[in-house]
Amino acid sequence: MDMSFDVRKVFQERLASSMGLDKYRYIMEQVSITNVAVDTDFQRTFNGFYVVRRNESWRKSYYEYFESVKNGKPTFKNIITYLYECTGNIEPSFSSKMLATIIPEKPIWDRYVVQNLNMQLTGTTKEEKLKNAIMLYADIEKWYAVFLETEKGKECISEFDQVLPDYKGISKIKKIDSILWSIR
């Protein structure tokens, strides 16, 4: 057996794979060059990576809207409001995932991230929840902005880049997100 292999590279690839960074890279490379409304490979990878478990009608609306806004400057408010009007559901997580795919410097609303930040969506009516989701997302953005300037934030980015040099190019927010997601 040929024993000429790079141990560091093996570990890096296993860690990246366990964090889904290979799938993430595919999504980020494909989003601008494919029609996400019809590309089933893109949709399958996105659905798998972001655990999209919604019916076909919901996914059709989601990906058609995604395609229609991906070359613009959508906001979290635009996306979550559209999805609410279209489906009747408050979808902060999937709204943020679409936004962060279009604008990688935007954070993802993930239950583990929200849990780790001790945040919670409240509201008794759907309209209240929608309004509160928009405010809570702004709080998540503020948290990331502040955290990235702290010593711990800088340490996270530095360690990430050292351990996963092939993924240095992903946004700082995604690096922190990957770490927070991993410590659930």
C-alpha angles and dihedrals in degrees: 000000000000107000097189103116135127107249093195090052091050091052092044092052092048092049093045090049093049089052091047092239093139090058091042091054090050091051092048093047094047102041096080097040102045136057100249091194091068107017103105093186090057091045093048092051093044091047091049096045095045096033095239105185104172133124124269094259092053092047091049091054091044097051095041090053090043090055092046095054104031095096094047134062104269120180130216088249092053093050100043091045092050092049091048092050091045101042106015089236129117101230109179094154098050091040090056092045091055091046094048090050090054095038108026092194089069120094126240122240102224124162091238093049092047089046092050089050091049092237128142135189111236136181138114099223128046089244091054091047090050092051092045092047090056091050093044091052089054087053090051090051091050091049092054092047091052095041093051089060094052125093090247091051092050090046091052092052093045094049092045091053092046096048096037105031093160088063098048089113097067118099121275089238091056090049091054090042090053091051094047090047090051095054095056 
